[in-house]
Amino acid sequence: MRLGLTPSAHVFVCGNRREGSPLGPGCGDAGERVFTLLKDVVLGGGLARRVWITKTACLGLCPKSGTTVAVYPQGVIQTEVLPEDCPTIMKIATGDDRR
């Protein structure tokens, strides 16, 4: 076994799809857009060792619109996240959050 890298933040983006469900469509489309934007920011900004972005299935909080995003170890979970919220998610992940 080999010790892997340890990021300062791991961002989980729900990409769950619930086609035909009475609960709604899930985070699928919004999750895909948010995941892609966050991944592009991390890769383009040279942050790939510090901040990991992972697309997941259901995170347990299903928004009416947007997607759900969890940032650890910060322990921040945001719902109804849209692409325009990505700068805020990155501020939380990089420790530049002045909430």
DOBARO-945154 format. One record per atom (N, C-alpha, C): residue number from 1; residue in three letters; x, y, z. Coordinates in nm, 3 decimals, padded with zeros to 5 digits. Layout:
N
{seq=NUM type=Ala x=X y=Y z=Z}
...
This chain:
99
{seq=1 type=Met x=00.085 y=-00.117 z=00.000}
{seq=1 type=Met x=00.000 y=00.000 z=00.000}
{seq=1 type=Met x=00.089 y=00.123 z=00.000}
{seq=2 type=Arg x=00.042 y=00.227 z=-00.065}
{seq=2 type=Arg x=00.119 y=00.350 z=-00.078}
{seq=2 type=Arg x=00.034 y=00.466 z=-00.029}
{seq=3 type=Leu x=00.094 y=00.556 z=00.045}
{seq=3 type=Leu x=00.024 y=00.675 z=00.093}
{seq=3 type=Leu x=-00.003 y=00.768 z=-00.024}
{seq=4 type=Gly x=-00.127 y=00.810 z=-00.038}
{seq=4 type=Gly x=-00.164 y=00.900 z=-00.147}
{seq=4 type=Gly x=-00.151 y=01.044 z=-00.106}
{seq=5 type=Leu x=-00.183 y=01.132 z=-00.198}
{seq=5 type=Leu x=-00.184 y=01.275 z=-00.169}
{seq=5 type=Leu x=-00.302 y=01.308 z=-00.078}
{seq=6 type=Thr x=-00.287 y=01.410 z=00.000}
{seq=6 type=Thr x=-00.395 y=01.456 z=00.086}
{seq=6 type=Thr x=-00.430 y=01.599 z=00.048}
{seq=7 type=Pro x=-00.549 y=01.620 z=-00.008}
{seq=7 type=Pro x=-00.587 y=01.756 z=-00.047}
{seq=7 type=Pro x=-00.626 y=01.838 z=00.074}
{seq=8 type=Ser x=-00.623 y=01.970 z=00.060}
{seq=8 type=Ser x=-00.672 y=02.055 z=00.169}
{seq=8 type=Ser x=-00.824 y=02.065 z=00.165}
{seq=9 type=Ala x=-00.884 y=02.032 z=00.050}
{seq=9 type=Ala x=-01.031 y=02.028 z=00.039}
{seq=9 type=Ala x=-01.070 y=01.926 z=-00.066}
{seq=10 type=His x=-01.183 y=01.862 z=-00.039}
{seq=10 type=His x=-01.241 y=01.768 z=-00.134}
{seq=10 type=His x=-01.385 y=01.812 z=-00.156}
{seq=11 type=Val x=-01.417 y=01.848 z=-00.279}
{seq=11 type=Val x=-01.549 y=01.900 z=-00.314}
{seq=11 type=Val x=-01.627 y=01.789 z=-00.385}
{seq=12 type=Phe x=-01.743 y=01.755 z=-00.329}
{seq=12 type=Phe x=-01.830 y=01.653 z=-00.385}
{seq=12 type=Phe x=-01.950 y=01.720 z=-00.449}
{seq=13 type=Val x=-01.973 y=01.692 z=-00.578}
{seq=13 type=Val x=-02.083 y=01.753 z=-00.653}
{seq=13 type=Val x=-02.180 y=01.643 z=-00.693}
{seq=14 type=Cys x=-02.306 y=01.656 z=-00.652}
{seq=14 type=Cys x=-02.406 y=01.556 z=-00.688}
{seq=14 type=Cys x=-02.437 y=01.565 z=-00.836}
{seq=15 type=Gly x=-02.434 y=01.450 z=-00.903}
{seq=15 type=Gly x=-02.472 y=01.441 z=-01.043}
{seq=15 type=Gly x=-02.583 y=01.339 z=-01.062}
{seq=16 type=Asn x=-02.656 y=01.311 z=-00.953}
{seq=16 type=Asn x=-02.759 y=01.209 z=-00.955}
{seq=16 type=Asn x=-02.874 y=01.246 z=-01.048}
{seq=17 type=Arg x=-02.922 y=01.148 z=-01.123}
{seq=17 type=Arg x=-03.036 y=01.168 z=-01.214}
{seq=17 type=Arg x=-03.150 y=01.076 z=-01.171}
{seq=18 type=Arg x=-03.270 y=01.133 z=-01.165}
{seq=18 type=Arg x=-03.389 y=01.054 z=-01.131}
{seq=18 type=Arg x=-03.492 y=01.072 z=-01.243}
{seq=19 type=Glu x=-03.470 y=01.009 z=-01.353}
{seq=19 type=Glu x=-03.560 y=01.021 z=-01.468}
{seq=19 type=Glu x=-03.698 y=00.965 z=-01.432}
{seq=20 type=Gly x=-03.800 y=01.044 z=-01.457}
{seq=20 type=Gly x=-03.937 y=01.000 z=-01.435}
{seq=20 type=Gly x=-03.979 y=00.986 z=-01.291}
{seq=21 type=Ser x=-03.903 y=01.039 z=-01.199}
{seq=21 type=Ser x=-03.935 y=01.027 z=-01.057}
{seq=21 type=Ser x=-04.032 y=01.137 z=-01.014}
{seq=22 type=Pro x=-04.126 y=01.105 z=-00.924}
{seq=22 type=Pro x=-04.215 y=01.209 z=-00.871}
{seq=22 type=Pro x=-04.139 y=01.310 z=-00.785}
{seq=23 type=Leu x=-04.016 y=01.278 z=-00.748}
{seq=23 type=Leu x=-03.935 y=01.369 z=-00.668}
{seq=23 type=Leu x=-03.865 y=01.474 z=-00.754}
{seq=24 type=Gly x=-03.878 y=01.460 z=-00.885}
{seq=24 type=Gly x=-03.809 y=01.553 z=-00.975}
{seq=24 type=Gly x=-03.690 y=01.487 z=-01.040}
{seq=25 type=Pro x=-03.621 y=01.562 z=-01.125}
{seq=25 type=Pro x=-03.514 y=01.504 z=-01.205}
{seq=25 type=Pro x=-03.382 y=01.483 z=-01.133}
{seq=26 type=Gly x=-03.367 y=01.534 z=-01.013}
{seq=26 type=Gly x=-03.240 y=01.522 z=-00.942}
{seq=26 type=Gly x=-03.143 y=01.632 z=-00.981}
{seq=27 type=Cys x=-03.020 y=01.615 z=-00.945}
{seq=27 type=Cys x=-02.917 y=01.718 z=-00.964}
{seq=27 type=Cys x=-02.845 y=01.707 z=-01.098}
{seq=28 type=Gly x=-02.877 y=01.607 z=-01.178}
{seq=28 type=Gly x=-02.804 y=01.570 z=-01.297}
{seq=28 type=Gly x=-02.748 y=01.681 z=-01.384}
{seq=29 type=Asp x=-02.834 y=01.758 z=-01.451}
{seq=29 type=Asp x=-02.784 y=01.859 z=-01.545}
{seq=29 type=Asp x=-02.706 y=01.969 z=-01.474}
{seq=30 type=Ala x=-02.761 y=02.021 z=-01.365}
{seq=30 type=Ala x=-02.691 y=02.126 z=-01.291}
{seq=30 type=Ala x=-02.561 y=02.071 z=-01.232}
{seq=31 type=Gly x=-02.566 y=01.948 z=-01.183}
{seq=31 type=Gly x=-02.447 y=01.885 z=-01.127}
{seq=31 type=Gly x=-02.336 y=01.871 z=-01.230}
{seq=32 type=Glu x=-02.373 y=01.833 z=-01.351}
{seq=32 type=Glu x=-02.274 y=01.821 z=-01.459}
{seq=32 type=Glu x=-02.208 y=01.956 z=-01.488}
{seq=33 type=Arg x=-02.290 y=02.061 z=-01.497}
{seq=33 type=Arg x=-02.236 y=02.194 z=-01.527}
{seq=33 type=Arg x=-02.146 y=02.244 z=-01.413}
{seq=34 type=Val x=-02.191 y=02.229 z=-01.289}
{seq=34 type=Val x=-02.113 y=02.275 z=-01.174}
{seq=34 type=Val x=-01.983 y=02.195 z=-01.164}
{seq=35 type=Phe x=-01.992 y=02.064 z=-01.179}
{seq=35 type=Phe x=-01.873 y=01.978 z=-01.173}
{seq=35 type=Phe x=-01.770 y=02.023 z=-01.277}
{seq=36 type=Thr x=-01.815 y=02.041 z=-01.401}
{seq=36 type=Thr x=-01.724 y=02.080 z=-01.509}
{seq=36 type=Thr x=-01.659 y=02.215 z=-01.483}
{seq=37 type=Leu x=-01.737 y=02.311 z=-01.437}
{seq=37 type=Leu x=-01.681 y=02.444 z=-01.407}
{seq=37 type=Leu x=-01.578 y=02.438 z=-01.295}
{seq=38 type=Leu x=-01.611 y=02.368 z=-01.186}
{seq=38 type=Leu x=-01.517 y=02.358 z=-01.073}
{seq=38 type=Leu x=-01.390 y=02.284 z=-01.115}
{seq=39 type=Lys x=-01.405 y=02.178 z=-01.192}
{seq=39 type=Lys x=-01.288 y=02.101 z=-01.238}
{seq=39 type=Lys x=-01.199 y=02.189 z=-01.326}
{seq=40 type=Asp x=-01.261 y=02.268 z=-01.414}
{seq=40 type=Asp x=-01.184 y=02.358 z=-01.501}
{seq=40 type=Asp x=-01.108 y=02.463 z=-01.420}
{seq=41 type=Val x=-01.172 y=02.517 z=-01.317}
{seq=41 type=Val x=-01.106 y=02.617 z=-01.232}
{seq=41 type=Val x=-00.986 y=02.555 z=-01.161}
{seq=42 type=Val x=-01.005 y=02.436 z=-01.107}
{seq=42 type=Val x=-00.897 y=02.369 z=-01.033}
{seq=42 type=Val x=-00.781 y=02.335 z=-01.126}
{seq=43 type=Leu x=-00.811 y=02.277 z=-01.241}
{seq=43 type=Leu x=-00.705 y=02.239 z=-01.333}
{seq=43 type=Leu x=-00.637 y=02.362 z=-01.394}
{seq=44 type=Gly x=-00.715 y=02.462 z=-01.429}
{seq=44 type=Gly x=-00.660 y=02.584 z=-01.488}
{seq=44 type=Gly x=-00.582 y=02.670 z=-01.390}
{seq=45 type=Gly x=-00.615 y=02.657 z=-01.263}
{seq=45 type=Gly x=-00.550 y=02.739 z=-01.161}
{seq=45 type=Gly x=-00.435 y=02.670 z=-01.089}
{seq=46 type=Gly x=-00.399 y=02.550 z=-01.135}
{seq=46 type=Gly x=-00.289 y=02.478 z=-01.072}
{seq=46 type=Gly x=-00.322 y=02.431 z=-00.931}
{seq=47 type=Leu x=-00.449 y=02.403 z=-00.904}
{seq=47 type=Leu x=-00.492 y=02.365 z=-00.769}
{seq=47 type=Leu x=-00.520 y=02.216 z=-00.754}
{seq=48 type=Ala x=-00.487 y=02.137 z=-00.856}
{seq=48 type=Ala x=-00.527 y=01.996 z=-00.857}
{seq=48 type=Ala x=-00.472 y=01.914 z=-00.740}
{seq=49 type=Arg x=-00.361 y=01.952 z=-00.683}
{seq=49 type=Arg x=-00.309 y=01.880 z=-00.566}
{seq=49 type=Arg x=-00.375 y=01.927 z=-00.437}
{seq=50 type=Arg x=-00.422 y=02.050 z=-00.435}
{seq=50 type=Arg x=-00.483 y=02.107 z=-00.315}
{seq=50 type=Arg x=-00.632 y=02.083 z=-00.303}
{seq=51 type=Val x=-00.703 y=02.092 z=-00.416}
{seq=51 type=Val x=-00.849 y=02.082 z=-00.415}
{seq=51 type=Val x=-00.891 y=01.974 z=-00.514}
{seq=52 type=Trp x=-00.962 y=01.875 z=-00.462}
{seq=52 type=Trp x=-01.013 y=01.769 z=-00.547}
{seq=52 type=Trp x=-01.161 y=01.791 z=-00.570}
{seq=53 type=Ile x=-01.205 y=01.768 z=-00.693}
{seq=53 type=Ile x=-01.345 y=01.780 z=-00.730}
{seq=53 type=Ile x=-01.392 y=01.641 z=-00.775}
{seq=54 type=Thr x=-01.498 y=01.591 z=-00.711}
{seq=54 type=Thr x=-01.549 y=01.458 z=-00.742}
{seq=54 type=Thr x=-01.700 y=01.465 z=-00.766}
{seq=55 type=Lys x=-01.743 y=01.405 z=-00.877}
{seq=55 type=Lys x=-01.887 y=01.394 z=-00.903}
{seq=55 type=Lys x=-01.938 y=01.269 z=-00.831}
{seq=56 type=Thr x=-02.049 y=01.282 z=-00.761}
{seq=56 type=Thr x=-02.104 y=01.172 z=-00.683}
{seq=56 type=Thr x=-02.247 y=01.141 z=-00.725}
{seq=57 type=Ala x=-02.299 y=01.039 z=-00.664}
{seq=57 type=Ala x=-02.443 y=01.012 z=-00.672}
{seq=57 type=Ala x=-02.508 y=01.095 z=-00.561}
{seq=58 type=Cys x=-02.624 y=01.058 z=-00.518}
{seq=58 type=Cys x=-02.701 y=01.138 z=-00.423}
{seq=58 type=Cys x=-02.625 y=01.168 z=-00.294}
{seq=59 type=Leu x=-02.628 y=01.295 z=-00.254}
{seq=59 type=Leu x=-02.569 y=01.338 z=-00.127}
{seq=59 type=Leu x=-02.674 y=01.348 z=-00.016}
{seq=60 type=Gly x=-02.799 y=01.315 z=-00.049}
{seq=60 type=Gly x=-02.903 y=01.310 z=00.053}
{seq=60 type=Gly x=-02.986 y=01.436 z=00.070}
{seq=61 type=Leu x=-02.946 y=01.545 z=00.008}
{seq=61 type=Leu x=-03.024 y=01.669 z=00.013}
{seq=61 type=Leu x=-03.060 y=01.705 z=-00.130}
{seq=62 type=Cys x=-03.185 y=01.684 z=-00.166}
{seq=62 type=Cys x=-03.227 y=01.703 z=-00.305}
{seq=62 type=Cys x=-03.294 y=01.839 z=-00.323}
{seq=63 type=Pro x=-03.227 y=01.930 z=-00.393}
{seq=63 type=Pro x=-03.283 y=02.063 z=-00.414}
{seq=63 type=Pro x=-03.389 y=02.064 z=-00.524}
{seq=64 type=Lys x=-03.475 y=02.165 z=-00.519}
{seq=64 type=Lys x=-03.576 y=02.180 z=-00.625}
{seq=64 type=Lys x=-03.509 y=02.222 z=-00.755}
{seq=65 type=Ser x=-03.401 y=02.298 z=-00.745}
{seq=65 type=Ser x=-03.324 y=02.338 z=-00.863}
{seq=65 type=Ser x=-03.177 y=02.337 z=-00.826}
{seq=66 type=Gly x=-03.091 y=02.337 z=-00.928}
{seq=66 type=Gly x=-02.948 y=02.334 z=-00.900}
{seq=66 type=Gly x=-02.902 y=02.197 z=-00.855}
{seq=67 type=Thr x=-02.792 y=02.196 z=-00.782}
{seq=67 type=Thr x=-02.734 y=02.071 z=-00.733}
{seq=67 type=Thr x=-02.690 y=02.089 z=-00.588}
{seq=68 type=Thr x=-02.650 y=01.981 z=-00.525}
{seq=68 type=Thr x=-02.597 y=01.984 z=-00.390}
{seq=68 type=Thr x=-02.446 y=01.963 z=-00.397}
{seq=69 type=Val x=-02.373 y=02.042 z=-00.317}
{seq=69 type=Val x=-02.227 y=02.035 z=-00.314}
{seq=69 type=Val x=-02.183 y=02.028 z=-00.168}
{seq=70 type=Ala x=-02.090 y=01.937 z=-00.140}
{seq=70 type=Ala x=-02.033 y=01.924 z=-00.006}
{seq=70 type=Ala x=-01.883 y=01.948 z=-00.014}
{seq=71 type=Val x=-01.830 y=02.028 z=00.080}
{seq=71 type=Val x=-01.687 y=02.059 z=00.083}
{seq=71 type=Val x=-01.631 y=02.010 z=00.217}
{seq=72 type=Tyr x=-01.533 y=01.920 z=00.208}
{seq=72 type=Tyr x=-01.469 y=01.865 z=00.328}
{seq=72 type=Tyr x=-01.319 y=01.884 z=00.321}
{seq=73 type=Pro x=-01.252 y=01.904 z=00.433}
{seq=73 type=Pro x=-01.297 y=01.886 z=00.570}
{seq=73 type=Pro x=-01.372 y=02.006 z=00.628}
{seq=74 type=Gln x=-01.399 y=02.106 z=00.548}
{seq=74 type=Gln x=-01.467 y=02.225 z=00.597}
{seq=74 type=Gln x=-01.607 y=02.195 z=00.649}
{seq=75 type=Gly x=-01.667 y=02.088 z=00.604}
{seq=75 type=Gly x=-01.799 y=02.048 z=00.652}
{seq=75 type=Gly x=-01.911 y=02.139 z=00.605}
{seq=76 type=Val x=-01.895 y=02.197 z=00.487}
{seq=76 type=Val x=-01.995 y=02.288 z=00.433}
{seq=76 type=Val x=-02.074 y=02.215 z=00.327}
{seq=77 type=Ile x=-02.207 y=02.216 z=00.340}
{seq=77 type=Ile x=-02.294 y=02.158 z=00.240}
{seq=77 type=Ile x=-02.387 y=02.267 z=00.190}
{seq=78 type=Gln x=-02.386 y=02.288 z=00.059}
{seq=78 type=Gln x=-02.470 y=02.389 z=-00.005}
{seq=78 type=Gln x=-02.569 y=02.317 z=-00.096}
{seq=79 type=Thr x=-02.693 y=02.364 z=-00.098}
{seq=79 type=Thr x=-02.792 y=02.311 z=-00.191}
{seq=79 type=Thr x=-02.834 y=02.421 z=-00.287}
{seq=80 type=Glu x=-02.902 y=02.380 z=-00.393}
{seq=80 type=Glu x=-02.947 y=02.473 z=-00.498}
{seq=80 type=Glu x=-02.829 y=02.549 z=-00.560}
{seq=81 type=Val x=-02.716 y=02.482 z=-00.570}
{seq=81 type=Val x=-02.596 y=02.543 z=-00.629}
{seq=81 type=Val x=-02.611 y=02.547 z=-00.780}
{seq=82 type=Leu x=-02.585 y=02.664 z=-00.836}
{seq=82 type=Leu x=-02.589 y=02.687 z=-00.980}
{seq=82 type=Leu x=-02.448 y=02.723 z=-01.028}
{seq=83 type=Pro x=-02.423 y=02.718 z=-01.158}
{seq=83 type=Pro x=-02.289 y=02.751 z=-01.207}
{seq=83 type=Pro x=-02.235 y=02.885 z=-01.156}
{seq=84 type=Glu x=-02.321 y=02.983 z=-01.142}
{seq=84 type=Glu x=-02.274 y=03.114 z=-01.094}
{seq=84 type=Glu x=-02.229 y=03.113 z=-00.948}
{seq=85 type=Asp x=-02.257 y=03.003 z=-00.875}
{seq=85 type=Asp x=-02.213 y=02.989 z=-00.736}
{seq=85 type=Asp x=-02.074 y=02.928 z=-00.723}
{seq=86 type=Cys x=-02.015 y=02.887 z=-00.835}
{seq=86 type=Cys x=-01.884 y=02.820 z=-00.830}
{seq=86 type=Cys x=-01.774 y=02.904 z=-00.765}
{seq=87 type=Pro x=-01.767 y=03.037 z=-00.787}
{seq=87 type=Pro x=-01.664 y=03.115 z=-00.716}
{seq=87 type=Pro x=-01.678 y=03.105 z=-00.563}
{seq=88 type=Thr x=-01.799 y=03.102 z=-00.513}
{seq=88 type=Thr x=-01.820 y=03.089 z=-00.369}
{seq=88 type=Thr x=-01.774 y=02.952 z=-00.319}
{seq=89 type=Ile x=-01.805 y=02.848 z=-00.395}
{seq=89 type=Ile x=-01.761 y=02.713 z=-00.358}
{seq=89 type=Ile x=-01.609 y=02.708 z=-00.355}
{seq=90 type=Met x=-01.543 y=02.768 z=-00.453}
{seq=90 type=Met x=-01.397 y=02.768 z=-00.456}
{seq=90 type=Met x=-01.339 y=02.848 z=-00.339}
{seq=91 type=Lys x=-01.402 y=02.955 z=-00.300}
{seq=91 type=Lys x=-01.355 y=03.032 z=-00.183}
{seq=91 type=Lys x=-01.362 y=02.947 z=-00.057}
{seq=92 type=Ile x=-01.469 y=02.871 z=-00.043}
{seq=92 type=Ile x=-01.481 y=02.782 z=00.074}
{seq=92 type=Ile x=-01.372 y=02.675 z=00.068}
{seq=93 type=Ala x=-01.352 y=02.615 z=-00.048}
{seq=93 type=Ala x=-01.255 y=02.506 z=-00.063}
{seq=93 type=Ala x=-01.111 y=02.551 z=-00.043}
{seq=94 type=Thr x=-01.080 y=02.674 z=-00.082}
{seq=94 type=Thr x=-00.942 y=02.721 z=-00.072}
{seq=94 type=Thr x=-00.914 y=02.797 z=00.057}
{seq=95 type=Gly x=-01.016 y=02.813 z=00.140}
{seq=95 type=Gly x=-00.997 y=02.884 z=00.267}
{seq=95 type=Gly x=-01.006 y=03.034 z=00.254}
{seq=96 type=Asp x=-01.050 y=03.080 z=00.139}
{seq=96 type=Asp x=-01.065 y=03.226 z=00.117}
{seq=96 type=Asp x=-01.210 y=03.267 z=00.135}
{seq=97 type=Asp x=-01.280 y=03.200 z=00.227}
{seq=97 type=Asp x=-01.422 y=03.227 z=00.252}
{seq=97 type=Asp x=-01.436 y=03.328 z=00.364}
{seq=98 type=Arg x=-01.490 y=03.441 z=00.332}
{seq=98 type=Arg x=-01.509 y=03.548 z=00.432}
{seq=98 type=Arg x=-01.657 y=03.562 z=00.463}
{seq=99 type=Arg x=-01.720 y=03.447 z=00.502}
{seq=99 type=Arg x=-01.863 y=03.449 z=00.534}
{seq=99 type=Arg x=-01.890 y=03.524 z=00.661}
